[in-house]
Amino acid sequence: MFDQLFSPPGSATRPAPPVAPLALLLAFLGLASILSGWTGIGPSPYFLNLIGQVAAFGMLAISLDLIWGYAGVLSLGHGLYFAIGGYLIAMHMVKVSYLLTSTPPDFMLFMGWDELPGYYAGLEWFPYTLLLIITISALVAFIFGFISFRSRVSGVYFAIISQALVYVAMLLFFRNDTGFGGNNGMTGFTEILGQPLGERATIAGLTGASLLAAAMALAVASRVVRSRYGHMLMAIRDDEPRLRFLGYETLWLKLGVWTLSAVIAAIAGMLYVPQVGIVNPRVLSPELSIEIAVWVAIGGRGTLVGAFLGAVLITTAKFILTAIAPDLWPFILSLLVLVVVVALPNGLFGSGETLRTRISQLATRRAARQAEGART
Amino acid sequence: MNSLALSIDGLTVSFGAFKAIDNLSLTLDYGEIRAIIGPNGAGKTTLLDVITGKSSPRTGRVTLSGAGDLLAKSEPEIALSGVGRKFQKPSIFEALTVRENLRLATRARERSIFGEMVRHLEEREEEKIDSVLDTIDMVDADRRRAGELSHGQKQWLEIGMLLIQEPKVLLLDEPVAGMSDDETERTAALVKALRGPERALVVVEHDMSFVEEIADLVTVLHEGRLLVQGDMATVKSDPRVIEVYLGR
């Protein structure tokens, strides 16, 4: 039963949907959103903000698809890397407003701290924050990946350990004395890169940045998976020992894509947090990490496009349905997961040929039955 | 006249108290096709595991000509120094096409990930793939997904991937298991065609008529020790072999 989670998606005979049109569309929408921010013409800030958040989730799904759909490594703890990006950008915004007001945020005042702890040093500088986001997410992923992959931990075991790691991080971030806001998290951000967060132009800018980043993540991921390196990743998914016995040290191949995936997830988190205006340990809860896997499974593993659209579909449905019928949402989501696992193992956007093959199989069987009937 | 390809010296492999291989010494020469047979549990697959780096022995040495001691190397390093292994169950990359599978086998040395990302195969390498496709008789199938191939074709594709690497020692673990008679016959022809002055072939097999058809020399293992070695006729008439196969 678990095999299905790691085996190549379905027959894998169908070519993946092309990535370029979606990447171009996202880039276009991103530029349009920035333009809409400058001119003041276009959709409401609320709507723009929603699009921006969904784009960040889409990017997160791409990061998971890269390792799960292609290298066959299922992470149920990708929220960790998303949170690294989210917390660091929140620290950046906290530091900036501290320098403006000389008052530490409430959560620190409650602890009796009248200044920011030392590790906030330099975080008012955005390029440094970005550098930290990339290096810390890459480093955490590298260390965790190195230990796991070197010990040949894979499949369900890797998924469980990755989930345990995100859970440990959540417990750590629930503590109030870490300087990360404890269970309430960090909120009340006022500005980013000198732009007030409440203004439409800033909102549109963040949305544009998220769309452009998602387009870029798609382009980079698609370049990776179509290269020779991408073939090696699929080879690892299909039969890792065979690849090792052909002379490839798969440890480094897996670590490379694993680290890349973590960095993409962290950048998605960096874009997400300023848009929702809060970060708290809930981004580290196993639920979010599992949900990412659900987006990818529903959209279609190993297609990139499917993963992105899966995230868009499910998060949009969640926005709408949790407003209309919050009690029903878990049931609807579970039902969708069941339908996908049983009927569409390739996901919604990767199922074209499977459905067609199924129909033709049925037709052949029927014809055979009729022929049988005619003979007797 | 024949030169030594691989030598195994005083090898002992144990799992707990159980000795899977017990003080075994063997040599393989270039140009030969060697069959290794023996009842279940004789240590045949364990032997292949040790040669390819999958298991570590308690004592002993495994030396490949020109590459030194194999036991100090990792699985990929052993593969790159010239030992190819075909697994018992067809092991290929199902999502990739036949040609893409063969392209992945064109690894001759370590390369960085970025190097692999921008690497395009040289014309020489594509030509080699064409010639291997011809050898395994799959020229028409080169664009097909490996997952769609028949059982026999998958086995041949895997052998083809190993051929691309031009191994000095090629180990085939039950290559005809599960094959139809016709496929077995074609595999026998293929294995015989693979014989070469710069290669030693080892076939682990249960199918005795297949072994008889291809092997120059047959090594019989029993309980981790070498029981008898000789040509098929000698081995078949040896009372000890008859005893371990048929029991008392």
Interface residues (C-beta under 8 A of the other chain):
Chain A: P8 S11 A12 T13 R223 V224 S227 R228 Y229 H231 M232 M234 A235 R237 D238 D239 P241 R242 L243 R244 F245 L246 G247 Y248 E249 W252 L253 G256 G302
Chain B: T52 S74 E75 P76 E77 A79 L80 G84 R85 F87 S91 I92 F93 E94 A95 L96 E100 R103 L104 A105 R107 E110 I113 E116 M117 V118 R119 R145 G147 E148 E158 M161 Q165
